[in-house]
Amino acid sequence: MTTATASTADAAPAPRAAPAAPAPGPAPGAAHPPLEGSARLWGTLALSAATFMNVLDTSIANVSLPAIAGDLGVSPTQGTWVITSFAVANAIAVPLTGWLSQRFGQVRLFVASVTLFVIASLLCGIAPNMATLIAFRALQGFVAGPMIPLSQSLLLSSYPKALAGLAMAMWSMTTLIAPVMGPLLGGWITDNMSWPWIFYINVPVGIAAVLVTWSIFHKRESERRALPIDSIGLALLVIWVAAMQVMLDIGKEHDWFASPWVVACAVVAVVGFIAFMIWERGDDHPVVDLSLFKIRNFWAGALATSVGYGLFFGNVVLLPLWLQQYMGYTATQAGEVLAPVGLMALVLSPVVGKNIAKVDPRRFATFAFLVFALVLWMRSRFNTQADLMTIMVPTIIQGVAMAFFFIPLVTITLSEIAPARIPSASGLSNFMRITAGAIGTSVSTTLWERRAELHHAQLTEGLQQGGVAVTQTLQGLQAGGLAPDQALAQVERLVNQQAYMLAANDIFYASAVLFLLLIPLVWLAHPVRASAGSADAAAGAH
């Protein structure tokens, strides 16, 4: 298939305006040839390791919060700011990647980001109190922002056109598997070592990534331009993104819009977002390139990726919560249930990458959404008697969907983007994905609790005092040695277990339907092949 004629204008690289004060570097417009042999292998490993480390840190601290809060002498509620501070700062920094990379160069910015991430991780581990830890986590989140988009751009520039899909396969595996491995690794480290080690493990990985990346890529620096700072746009971005992230993080805890704090955050986020959009559209050097949304494949691919990732991530959070709170699993056991999700993704991602140039990526993405829907439908049929294998089978199948999800959608998203705009496009699309993940988590956990309350009320309506079922159950429990009050408490626990299981089934089923409804969105994109899109970007990303 060929790229649609209507997209040709968008796909062609726009002529660059002469920079007012070019920084020293390679000749303008110079493109570096792809890497070869061991240089490409080591470059891929270094970029992937840095990305894995970054994504891992978004979820590794979740299961360690009780230990962190206990050691630092604060409540678990205050401890959640360890997660919130990282998420807020990261969400602010990611869309700035395009502007920062033009000003400082992609290689310098990436190496600086990883170096500062290592330093921030070390500071988090030695933090003496919660206030200091939160500050260092915010620093860690902010400097981590450019790492994922730039790793994507640098990786594309390392591979020839024919292997661009394989490059995206390597990149997507780290992005999808790390969130699943985070809770498992974090739980093991907390149980067997101490919580600071969830941060210390970043130090050797980060140092190795910096040394290898700089040695391979320092002569492949991108062109730099002394762009003016859009201070008003930056301030508006910080305001509305911070308000939105705080709203998402504290919403469930404060009963959402019943709380004046949540309402205030929502108002600030909406007003700030509107002001930001108006200002950025009229600024000559915006911090975020909103003109990318004029390109059909970008907005269709980014939107499909974001909504799909939000559904995926919401369910990734919900399943272990249900297993731990109502099925008797420990944090480590729940992580072990989720761990096999990476098996099929690891096996199939290189296959998808090698064939992405031969098959319309919209077909691959459609297949991914169908498999996601199948997996969630299978989970919607779980009950409280589900054994380990019953729970594990959909998880293994989900790895197939993950392999066919990210690579085709990234290919679609970047298929009509000029090489010089790849960092901006990657930063903006990753910002949308990260934000969708936060929304998916908040919505899924909130709806789970609301549906559980409804099911609890419906179940208790059928348990009339003196009824045959209630009487027989209470008599059986008392015959087992429980006092009357203990028997009633046990019945209440059983009702709660059933209510939350039914609520989880509702969320899984609704998510399956939403994945099916996402399929038409993918087909709004122009028919492209990797060689017409991200492969061209690979040929000239620098």
N, C-alpha and C positions, 0 to 999 in steps of 0.2 A: 504494500500500500504506500501511497505517497502523501505528503502533507497537503492539506487542503489549500487551494489557491488563495482563499480569503485570508489566510494567516501569513502569507509570504511577506507582507510589509512588516508585520510584527517580528517575524523570525529573522529578518535581515538585520545584522548589527547596525545600530544607528551610528552615524559619524560622530566622533568625539569632538567636543569643543576644546580649543586649545587652552590648557590650564594657565591660570594667571601667573602662578609661580611654581613651576614643576620642581619637584625634589629630585635629587640625584638618583639615578637608577637606570634601568635598561631603556633602550630607545623606545619612544612611544609606539604602541601598537605591536611591539615585538612579541612573538609567540614562542614559547619554549617547546621543543619536541618532547614527546612522551618519554618517560623513564624506561629503562630496560634492565633485565636480569635482576641481580641481587639488590640494586638500588630501588627498583620498584617494589620488590618483596619487603624490604626493610621499611621503606616509606609507608607502605600499606599497613604493616604491623604497628608502626609508631602512631600513625593517625588513628587507627582503629582502637589502639590501647587508650589513647587520650580520650576518644569519644566514649568508650566503655566506662572509663573512670568517671567522666562527667555525668553520664546518665545514671550510673550506679548510685551516685551521691544524692540523686533526687528521691531515692526510695530506701537507701540502706539505713538511714537513721530512724525510720518509722518504728521498727520493732524495738529499738533501743531507747525510746523516749522514757519509759518507766525507770530504767536504770540511770539515765542522765538526770532526770528530775530528782530522783532519790539521792544521788551522789552530791548534787549541787544544792539540795535543800529547798526545792520549790515544788509547787503542785504540778500534777500531770498537765493541767490546763495551761499553765505558764510554759511548760515544756514544749507544747505544740508550736511555739514561736521559733523553735529550732528549725522546723519544717517551713513555716510561713515566711521567715526572713529570707531563706534561700530562694524560695519560689518567687517572691516579689522582686528581689534584685535580679534574678535570672531573667524573668519575663521582661523587665525593663531593658536589659542589655542586649538580648537577642536581636530585636529589630534594628539596633544601631550598627550591626555588623557591616552592612554595605557602606555606610558613611565612614566608619572607622577604618575599614580596609582601604578605601580610596585615599585617606589622609596619611596612613602609616604604612601601608603595604600589607598584603595578605600574610606573607611568611612571618614578618616581624610581629604582626598583631597576634598570630596564632601562637608563636613561641612565647611572647610576653604573657598571653592569657594562661598558657599551661604553667609557666614559671610562677606567676602570681597565685594560681590555683593551688600549687604545691605549698607555697608559703602560707596561704590562708588555711589549708588543711592542717598544717603543723600547728598553727596558732589555735585552731579549733580544739585540737587534742590537748593542749596545755592550758586551755581557758580555766581560770580559777573560780569563776562564778557564771551564773546564767546570763547576766547582762552582757558580759564580755563574749561569751559563746555566741549569743545572738548577733552581736556586731560582727564577729569574724565569719559567721555563716552568711550574713548579708554580703560581706566582701567576697566570700567564696562564690556565691551565686552570681554576683555582678561580673567578676572576671571570667567566670565560666561561660558567659553568654556567647561570645564569638566562636567558641571552640567547635561546636557542632556544625554551624554553617560553613566555617572555613575548612574544617576537615573534609567536608563534602566537596568543596571547590578544589582544594589541593589534590584530593584523590582523583577527581575527574581529569585534572591536568596531567596526571601521571600515566594515564592509560591511553592507548591509541583508540581511534573511533570504534573499531571492531570489538574492543573489550570494555567499552564504557559501561555496558550492562553488568559485567562481572565486577567492575569497580563499585557500582552501586549495591551489588549483592554483599560485598564485604562490609560496606558501610552500614547497610540496613540490619545486618545480623547483630551488630553491637547495639544499635538503637532499640531493637525490639527485645533482645534477650536480657539486657542489663536491668530493666525495671522488674523483671521476674526474679532475677538472681539477687537483687538488692535485699529483700526481706530475708531470704534464705541465708545469705552470707552475713548480714547484720545480726540475725538471731544467733548464728553459730559463734561469731566473734564475741557477742555480749555474754553468751552462756559460758564460753570456754576461756576467754581472755578478759578484757575490760573494754568499756565503750570507747575510750579514746582511740583504740586501734581501728575503729571504722574510718577514722580520719588519717591515721598514720599510714595505712596501707597505700594511700595515694602518693606518698612521697617517693618511694623507689620507682613506681610506675611512671609518675610524672617526670622525674629526672631523666629516666631512660628515653621517654618520648621526646623531651626537649633536645637531648643530645643527638638522637638519630634524625629528628626532623630538621634541625638546623644544619647538620652536616650534609644532608641530601638536598634540601630545598633552598639554602641561603643564596645560591646563585640563580634562583628562579623567581626572584622577587617580582611582584606586579608593579605596574606603573603607579606612582603616587601623585596626588594633586593637593595643593594647599587650599582645601575647601574652607570657607568661613563656617563658623559654628552657629547653627540655628538654635540659639539659646532658648527662645520662647517655645519652639517646637519640642525641644528636649524637656523643658520644664513641664509642659502639658502632658507629654508622654509619661513622665515619672508620676504625675498626679493621678491620671486616670487609671493607669495600669496598677499602681500601688493600691488605690482604693478598691479596684475590682478584685485583686488577689486577696486582700484582707477580708472583703465581703464574702468571698467563696470559702475562706478558711474558717471564719468565725460564725458563718451563717447557721449551720446545723446546731452548733453549741448554744446559740442565742435565739433559737426558734425563728430564724430568718426575719421576716419583715414585722414581726411582733416586737423586735428590738429597735430602739431609736438609733443605736450604733450601726446596725446593718442598713437601716434606711438611709442614714447619713452617708455611709460609704457608697451605696447605690446611686444616690443623687450626685455625689462628687464624681463618680465614675462616668455616669451618663453625660453630665454637663462637660466634664473634661474631655471625653471622647469626641463630642460634637465640636468643641472649640479646637481640638487637635486636628480633626479632619478639615475644618475650614481653613485653619492656618497653613497646614501642610500643602494644601492644594494651591495656595497662592504664593508660597515661598520659592525663591529661585534655587535654593540649595537645601531641600528638606532633609531632616534626619532619617525619615522613612520614605522610600520611593513608592508613593501610592499609585503612580501612573502604571505600575505593573498590573493593576486590576483591569486595565483596558485590554489586556491580552487574555483571550478566552481560555486557552489551555492552562494558563497560570491560575486563574480564579477557580476554574472547574476542578483542576487537580488538587489545588491547595484546600479547597472546601471539602472535597471528598476525603482527602487524607485526614483533615482535622476532625470531621464528624466521625469517621471510622475509627480514628485513634481514640477519640473521646469515649465512644462506646466500648472499645476494647479495654481501655485503661480503667473505666468505671467498673467493668466486670472483673478485671484482674484484682482490684481492691476488694470488691464485694465477696468473691468466693472464699478467700482465706479468713475474712471476718466471720462469715457464716460457719466455716469449719471450726474456728477457734472458740467462738462464743456459744455455739449451740450443738456442735457435733463432737466436742471433747478433744479436739486436736491441739497439740502444742504449736507454738510459733514455728519451730523447726519442722515439725511434721507437715504443717500447712505449706511451708516452703518447699518441702520435698514433693508434695502433690503437684505443685506448679512447675517444678524444675523440668520435667520432661517436655514442656512446651517448646524448648529450644532444639530438641533432637531433630525433628523433621525440618525445622527452619534451617538448621545447619547443613542438612543433607541436600535440601532442595533449592536453597538460595543461589548457589553457584549455577545450578541447572537453569534456573529462571534467568539469571544474568547472562548466560551464554546464548540464550534463545530469544532475548527481548528484542533483538534486531530483526528476527524472522517472523515474529507474531505481533499483531496489533496489541499494544499494552492494555488497551481497554478490555480485551478479552481476558487477559490475566487478572486484572482488577475485578472484573465481574465474577470470575471463578473464586477469588479470595472472599468476596462478600457472600457468595452462596455457601462457602464452607464455614465462614463465621456464623451465618444464620443457622446452619445445620448443628454446629457445636452448641450454640446457645439454646436451640430447641431441645437438644439432648439434655442439657442441664436443667431446662424447665420441667423435666420429668423426674428430677431427683426426689427422693423422700428421705425420711430420717433413718431408714434402714439401709441406705446406700452404702455399699462396702467400698474399700479402697480402689478396686479395679473399676467399678462403675464410675467413680469420680475421675479416675485417671484417664479413661479412654477418650472422652471429649478433649481433655488437655493435650493428649498426644496428637489428635486430629487437628487441633487448633494450630499446631506448628506448620501444617500444610498451608493454612490460610495466611499465616504470617509471612511465609516465603513468597507468596504471590501478591502480597499487599503493598509493601513499601516500594519495591523496585519499580513496578509498572507505574505507580502513582507519582513517584519522584520523576520518572521519565516524562510522563505527561506534563507535570507541573513546569519542568524546565525546558520543554521541547521547543518553545517559541521565544526563548530568552536569549538575547545577545550575550556572548561570552563575558563582556565587561560588566554585565548586570547580574551575573550568577551569584556573587556574594549577597547582593541586596535581595534577590529573589529567594535565595535559600534562607537568609535571616528572617524575612517576613513570613515565609511559609512555615518555618520552624516555630516562630512565635505563635502563629495560629494553632499549630499542633499542640504546643505546650499548654496554651490557654485552654484549648478544648479538653486536654487531659485533666486539668484542674476542675473545669466545669463538669466533666463526666463523673469525676470522683464525688463532688458535692451533690450532684443531682441523684446519682445512684444510691448513695448511702442515705440521703434524706428520704427518697421515695421508699426505700427498703423499710425504714422505721415507720413511715406513715402507713404503708400497706400492712405492716405487721400489727399496728394498732387496730386497723380495720378487721383483719382476720381474727385477732384475739377477741374482739367484741362479738364477731359472728360465731366463733367456737364456744364462747362462754354462754351464749344464748341457748345453746343446745344442752348445756350441762345444768339441768334443773336439780335443785336440792331434793333428794328423795328419788330421783330417777334411777332406773335399773342400772345403767352403765356407771353412774357416779357411785352408787351404793356398792356395787361389786368391786369397783376399783379401790375405794376407801377401805372396804373390808379386807381385800387382799393385801394392801399396804400395811394395815394395822396387824394383820396376822403375821406379817414379816417382821414385826417388832417396832413399828413406828407408832408414835403417839398420834392422837387425832389431828393436832395442829401440824405435826410433821407430815402426816398423810395428805392434808389439804395443800401444804406447801409443795409437796411432790407433784400433785395434780396440776398446780399452777405452773410449775416448771415444764411439765409435759405440754401444757397448752401453749406456753411461750415458745417452746421448741417447734411445735407444729406451725404456729403463727409466723415465725420468722422463716421457716422453710417455705411456706406458701408464698410469703412476700418475696423471697429470693426467686422462686419460680416465676412470679409475675414479672420481675425485672429482667430475668433471662429471656422470657418469651417476648416481651416488648422490644428488647434489644435485637432479637432475631428478626422481628418484623421491620425494624428501622434499617437494619443492614440490607434487607431486600429493597426497601424504598430508596436506598442510596444508589442502586445500580443505574437508574436513568441519568443521574448526575454525571457519572463517568462518561456516558455516551453523548453528553453535550460538548465534550472536547472534540477538536478536530482529529481526524485519523492520522496518527503519526507513527513513525518508527524511531527507534533509538538513534539510528544513524542520521535522522533528520533533526534530532533534538539534542539530547544530552551528550551524544557522541560528538556533535559539532562543538559543544561547549568544552568537551574534553580536549579538542584539538587546539582551542585558543583561549582557555580560561585565564591564561597568563599572557 
